[in-house]
Amino acid sequence: MASQAWAVVMPIMGRISNSAAAMSVSSQSSAAKAFLEFDEAGRMKPSSFYERVVDVMEELVKFTLLTRDVAPYLVDRYSERRECAEELSKRVNLRSI
């Protein structure tokens, strides 16, 4: 049951995250040897990399808050809602009303 629900949620989350990344994270970057940026406890050491991660997370939270109520609109796709010719024909050419 959970895997079925997850299968439904994942494509939607993927679209939302793709939209969020495209709109809010203006300069993605990677850190060479990123493993060196963490201390023994597994926390990220204070650095410009840490500040960038916090900045990006704040942007994503703000984006989520701004778009939460319009998520259905943001993930709506023409290709998924258009009818195929056969479905349209069945709907329009009803034999009785």
Biotite code that builds the C-alpha atoms (Angstrom):
import biotite.structure as struc

atoms = struc.array([
    struc.Atom([0.000, 0.000, 0.000], chain_id="A", res_id=1, res_name="MET", atom_name="CA", element="C"),
    struc.Atom([2.725, 2.460, 0.942], chain_id="A", res_id=2, res_name="ALA", atom_name="CA", element="C"),
    struc.Atom([4.686, 1.719, -2.212], chain_id="A", res_id=3, res_name="SER", atom_name="CA", element="C"),
    struc.Atom([1.607, 2.476, -4.330], chain_id="A", res_id=4, res_name="GLN", atom_name="CA", element="C"),
    struc.Atom([1.112, 5.801, -2.594], chain_id="A", res_id=5, res_name="ALA", atom_name="CA", element="C"),
    struc.Atom([4.801, 6.562, -3.001], chain_id="A", res_id=6, res_name="TRP", atom_name="CA", element="C"),
    struc.Atom([4.562, 5.787, -6.722], chain_id="A", res_id=7, res_name="ALA", atom_name="CA", element="C"),
    struc.Atom([1.829, 8.407, -7.047], chain_id="A", res_id=8, res_name="VAL", atom_name="CA", element="C"),
    struc.Atom([3.608, 11.045, -4.979], chain_id="A", res_id=9, res_name="VAL", atom_name="CA", element="C"),
    struc.Atom([7.078, 10.760, -6.503], chain_id="A", res_id=10, res_name="MET", atom_name="CA", element="C"),
    struc.Atom([6.289, 12.102, -10.003], chain_id="A", res_id=11, res_name="PRO", atom_name="CA", element="C"),
    struc.Atom([4.479, 15.070, -8.479], chain_id="A", res_id=12, res_name="ILE", atom_name="CA", element="C"),
    struc.Atom([7.332, 15.770, -6.078], chain_id="A", res_id=13, res_name="MET", atom_name="CA", element="C"),
    struc.Atom([9.780, 15.458, -8.948], chain_id="A", res_id=14, res_name="GLY", atom_name="CA", element="C"),
    struc.Atom([7.927, 18.086, -10.948], chain_id="A", res_id=15, res_name="ARG", atom_name="CA", element="C"),
    struc.Atom([7.679, 20.421, -7.988], chain_id="A", res_id=16, res_name="ILE", atom_name="CA", element="C"),
    struc.Atom([11.352, 20.039, -7.132], chain_id="A", res_id=17, res_name="SER", atom_name="CA", element="C"),
    struc.Atom([12.358, 20.554, -10.765], chain_id="A", res_id=18, res_name="ASN", atom_name="CA", element="C"),
    struc.Atom([10.286, 23.728, -10.844], chain_id="A", res_id=19, res_name="SER", atom_name="CA", element="C"),
    struc.Atom([11.712, 24.852, -7.526], chain_id="A", res_id=20, res_name="ALA", atom_name="CA", element="C"),
    struc.Atom([15.281, 24.205, -8.590], chain_id="A", res_id=21, res_name="ALA", atom_name="CA", element="C"),
    struc.Atom([14.808, 25.989, -11.879], chain_id="A", res_id=22, res_name="ALA", atom_name="CA", element="C"),
    struc.Atom([13.219, 29.033, -10.290], chain_id="A", res_id=23, res_name="MET", atom_name="CA", element="C"),
    struc.Atom([14.954, 29.455, -6.964], chain_id="A", res_id=24, res_name="SER", atom_name="CA", element="C"),
    struc.Atom([18.474, 28.044, -7.032], chain_id="A", res_id=25, res_name="VAL", atom_name="CA", element="C"),
    struc.Atom([20.265, 30.447, -9.294], chain_id="A", res_id=26, res_name="SER", atom_name="CA", element="C"),
    struc.Atom([23.824, 29.206, -8.918], chain_id="A", res_id=27, res_name="SER", atom_name="CA", element="C"),
    struc.Atom([24.220, 25.577, -8.030], chain_id="A", res_id=28, res_name="GLN", atom_name="CA", element="C"),
    struc.Atom([27.748, 24.590, -7.144], chain_id="A", res_id=29, res_name="SER", atom_name="CA", element="C"),
    struc.Atom([29.637, 21.587, -5.952], chain_id="A", res_id=30, res_name="SER", atom_name="CA", element="C"),
    struc.Atom([32.558, 21.350, -3.583], chain_id="A", res_id=31, res_name="ALA", atom_name="CA", element="C"),
    struc.Atom([35.556, 19.230, -4.440], chain_id="A", res_id=32, res_name="ALA", atom_name="CA", element="C"),
    struc.Atom([36.304, 16.857, -1.580], chain_id="A", res_id=33, res_name="LYS", atom_name="CA", element="C"),
    struc.Atom([33.043, 17.802, 0.129], chain_id="A", res_id=34, res_name="ALA", atom_name="CA", element="C"),
    struc.Atom([33.675, 15.082, 2.715], chain_id="A", res_id=35, res_name="PHE", atom_name="CA", element="C"),
    struc.Atom([36.370, 17.356, 4.191], chain_id="A", res_id=36, res_name="LEU", atom_name="CA", element="C"),
    struc.Atom([33.690, 19.933, 5.056], chain_id="A", res_id=37, res_name="GLU", atom_name="CA", element="C"),
    struc.Atom([32.227, 17.778, 7.865], chain_id="A", res_id=38, res_name="PHE", atom_name="CA", element="C"),
    struc.Atom([33.435, 17.298, 11.438], chain_id="A", res_id=39, res_name="ASP", atom_name="CA", element="C"),
    struc.Atom([33.659, 14.024, 13.378], chain_id="A", res_id=40, res_name="GLU", atom_name="CA", element="C"),
    struc.Atom([30.038, 14.386, 14.549], chain_id="A", res_id=41, res_name="ALA", atom_name="CA", element="C"),
    struc.Atom([28.838, 14.595, 10.948], chain_id="A", res_id=42, res_name="GLY", atom_name="CA", element="C"),
    struc.Atom([27.943, 18.286, 11.063], chain_id="A", res_id=43, res_name="ARG", atom_name="CA", element="C"),
    struc.Atom([29.104, 20.665, 8.391], chain_id="A", res_id=44, res_name="MET", atom_name="CA", element="C"),
    struc.Atom([31.944, 22.927, 9.497], chain_id="A", res_id=45, res_name="LYS", atom_name="CA", element="C"),
    struc.Atom([31.388, 26.703, 9.434], chain_id="A", res_id=46, res_name="PRO", atom_name="CA", element="C"),
    struc.Atom([32.470, 27.901, 5.983], chain_id="A", res_id=47, res_name="SER", atom_name="CA", element="C"),
    struc.Atom([31.253, 29.619, 2.847], chain_id="A", res_id=48, res_name="SER", atom_name="CA", element="C"),
    struc.Atom([29.983, 26.199, 1.693], chain_id="A", res_id=49, res_name="PHE", atom_name="CA", element="C"),
    struc.Atom([27.870, 25.918, 4.845], chain_id="A", res_id=50, res_name="TYR", atom_name="CA", element="C"),
    struc.Atom([26.475, 29.410, 4.280], chain_id="A", res_id=51, res_name="GLU", atom_name="CA", element="C"),
    struc.Atom([25.580, 28.505, 0.686], chain_id="A", res_id=52, res_name="ARG", atom_name="CA", element="C"),
    struc.Atom([23.732, 25.368, 1.812], chain_id="A", res_id=53, res_name="VAL", atom_name="CA", element="C"),
    struc.Atom([21.758, 27.420, 4.340], chain_id="A", res_id=54, res_name="VAL", atom_name="CA", element="C"),
    struc.Atom([21.000, 30.077, 1.697], chain_id="A", res_id=55, res_name="ASP", atom_name="CA", element="C"),
    struc.Atom([19.719, 27.452, -0.758], chain_id="A", res_id=56, res_name="VAL", atom_name="CA", element="C"),
    struc.Atom([17.586, 25.750, 1.889], chain_id="A", res_id=57, res_name="MET", atom_name="CA", element="C"),
    struc.Atom([16.062, 29.091, 2.894], chain_id="A", res_id=58, res_name="GLU", atom_name="CA", element="C"),
    struc.Atom([15.242, 29.790, -0.762], chain_id="A", res_id=59, res_name="GLU", atom_name="CA", element="C"),
    struc.Atom([13.573, 26.405, -1.121], chain_id="A", res_id=60, res_name="LEU", atom_name="CA", element="C"),
    struc.Atom([11.516, 26.895, 2.049], chain_id="A", res_id=61, res_name="VAL", atom_name="CA", element="C"),
    struc.Atom([10.394, 30.325, 0.857], chain_id="A", res_id=62, res_name="LYS", atom_name="CA", element="C"),
    struc.Atom([9.539, 28.933, -2.575], chain_id="A", res_id=63, res_name="PHE", atom_name="CA", element="C"),
    struc.Atom([7.535, 26.131, -0.935], chain_id="A", res_id=64, res_name="THR", atom_name="CA", element="C"),
    struc.Atom([5.593, 28.611, 1.179], chain_id="A", res_id=65, res_name="LEU", atom_name="CA", element="C"),
    struc.Atom([4.864, 30.808, -1.846], chain_id="A", res_id=66, res_name="LEU", atom_name="CA", element="C"),
    struc.Atom([3.753, 27.953, -4.105], chain_id="A", res_id=67, res_name="THR", atom_name="CA", element="C"),
    struc.Atom([2.080, 25.547, -1.669], chain_id="A", res_id=68, res_name="ARG", atom_name="CA", element="C"),
    struc.Atom([-1.456, 26.622, -2.553], chain_id="A", res_id=69, res_name="ASP", atom_name="CA", element="C"),
    struc.Atom([-0.824, 26.568, -6.303], chain_id="A", res_id=70, res_name="VAL", atom_name="CA", element="C"),
    struc.Atom([0.947, 23.211, -6.533], chain_id="A", res_id=71, res_name="ALA", atom_name="CA", element="C"),
    struc.Atom([-1.881, 21.609, -8.579], chain_id="A", res_id=72, res_name="PRO", atom_name="CA", element="C"),
    struc.Atom([-1.512, 24.375, -11.149], chain_id="A", res_id=73, res_name="TYR", atom_name="CA", element="C"),
    struc.Atom([2.282, 24.089, -11.251], chain_id="A", res_id=74, res_name="LEU", atom_name="CA", element="C"),
    struc.Atom([2.281, 20.339, -11.903], chain_id="A", res_id=75, res_name="VAL", atom_name="CA", element="C"),
    struc.Atom([-0.599, 20.341, -14.416], chain_id="A", res_id=76, res_name="ASP", atom_name="CA", element="C"),
    struc.Atom([0.579, 19.256, -17.870], chain_id="A", res_id=77, res_name="ARG", atom_name="CA", element="C"),
    struc.Atom([-1.226, 19.564, -21.165], chain_id="A", res_id=78, res_name="TYR", atom_name="CA", element="C"),
    struc.Atom([0.085, 16.207, -22.367], chain_id="A", res_id=79, res_name="SER", atom_name="CA", element="C"),
    struc.Atom([-1.487, 14.463, -19.370], chain_id="A", res_id=80, res_name="GLU", atom_name="CA", element="C"),
    struc.Atom([-4.912, 16.073, -19.559], chain_id="A", res_id=81, res_name="ARG", atom_name="CA", element="C"),
    struc.Atom([-5.588, 16.096, -23.302], chain_id="A", res_id=82, res_name="ARG", atom_name="CA", element="C"),
    struc.Atom([-7.904, 13.447, -24.599], chain_id="A", res_id=83, res_name="GLU", atom_name="CA", element="C"),
    struc.Atom([-6.895, 10.968, -27.232], chain_id="A", res_id=84, res_name="CYS", atom_name="CA", element="C"),
    struc.Atom([-8.951, 11.016, -30.433], chain_id="A", res_id=85, res_name="ALA", atom_name="CA", element="C"),
    struc.Atom([-10.826, 7.839, -29.469], chain_id="A", res_id=86, res_name="GLU", atom_name="CA", element="C"),
    struc.Atom([-11.876, 9.193, -26.043], chain_id="A", res_id=87, res_name="GLU", atom_name="CA", element="C"),
    struc.Atom([-12.998, 12.460, -27.609], chain_id="A", res_id=88, res_name="LEU", atom_name="CA", element="C"),
    struc.Atom([-15.007, 10.623, -30.252], chain_id="A", res_id=89, res_name="SER", atom_name="CA", element="C"),
    struc.Atom([-16.765, 8.523, -27.611], chain_id="A", res_id=90, res_name="LYS", atom_name="CA", element="C"),
    struc.Atom([-17.616, 11.584, -25.554], chain_id="A", res_id=91, res_name="ARG", atom_name="CA", element="C"),
    struc.Atom([-18.841, 13.738, -28.446], chain_id="A", res_id=92, res_name="VAL", atom_name="CA", element="C"),
    struc.Atom([-20.674, 11.061, -30.446], chain_id="A", res_id=93, res_name="ASN", atom_name="CA", element="C"),
    struc.Atom([-23.059, 9.931, -27.726], chain_id="A", res_id=94, res_name="LEU", atom_name="CA", element="C"),
    struc.Atom([-25.926, 7.770, -29.007], chain_id="A", res_id=95, res_name="ARG", atom_name="CA", element="C"),
    struc.Atom([-28.330, 8.945, -26.302], chain_id="A", res_id=96, res_name="SER", atom_name="CA", element="C"),
    struc.Atom([-28.468, 11.748, -23.817], chain_id="A", res_id=97, res_name="ILE", atom_name="CA", element="C"),
])
